[in-house]
Amino acid sequence: MKKIEQELNEAKLTVKDKQFLYEECVKTVSSLEKLIKDHDNSRESRLKGLEKKIKSIKSQMQSSLKDLKVCLKYYYLNHIMIHLTDLLQLDK
């Protein structure tokens, strides 16, 4: 009878150990799922932030290009005016 009781107690301990291990696995899986979800959300927000920065930089580039075109036109017009002035002075 004692042997059966001892085997029963050992079986109960084994069940408790296995149950504890199972619960730890459930906690770990739950934690990993949460981390994956958080990482995914964080990734989405980082991507949106990068998209905003890219749009802002593109806008700045377009504005700079327009400014450059205006400056170049002014430069060439000024350069032409100088040459025309020189030519007119040569004719005199």
Buried (B, 14 or more C-beta within 10 A) or exposed (E): EEEEEEEEEEEEEEEEEEEEEEEEEEEEEEEEEEEEEEEEEEEEEEEEEEEEEEEEEEEEEEEEEEEEEEEEEEEEEEEEEEEEEEEEEEEE
